[in-house]
């Protein structure tokens, strides 16, 4: 799961349970002053069973 307001990608167990921060970096955070990146990290892609 990606959190565009906090610049964090979360690991969420497929079977349920608590989400944990997997990757956090200022480069993933939203930049309201940049018209091309006002939302930050947004969206994930699955490939061969992995994100």
N, C-alpha and C positions, 0 to 999 in steps of 0.2 A: 504494500500500500504506500502511496506517495502522499506526503503532506506538503502542499505547495506553500502554505503560510509559514511553516517552520523549517523548510529546507531539509526535510528528513525523509528517508525511505525506511519503512517499517517492515520487519519480518513478522508474518502472521501465520501461525500453524494452520495447515489445511484442515486438520481435525478439530480446530477450535482451540481456545486458550488465549493467553495474554500476548499482546503484540509487544515486540521489543524493537528499539531503535537499531537498525542494521547499518545505516550510513547517514551521517550528518556532516554537512560541510557548508560554509557560507556561500560557496559557488552554486549551491542548489536552492538557495533562498530567493524569494521574490525581490524584484527591484522595481518598485513603482515608478522610478524616474526613467526607466528604459521601456519605451513603447513596444519593443520586440520581446521583452521578457517580464511582463508585469506579474506573472503568476508563479514563477519558480518551477521547481521540479513538478512535472505533471505528466502522468501516464507511465505505464510499464508495458513491457512486451514479454510474452511467454514464447520460449523456443525450446523444443525437445524436453518439455517437462520442467524447465527452469525459467526464472525471470531474468 
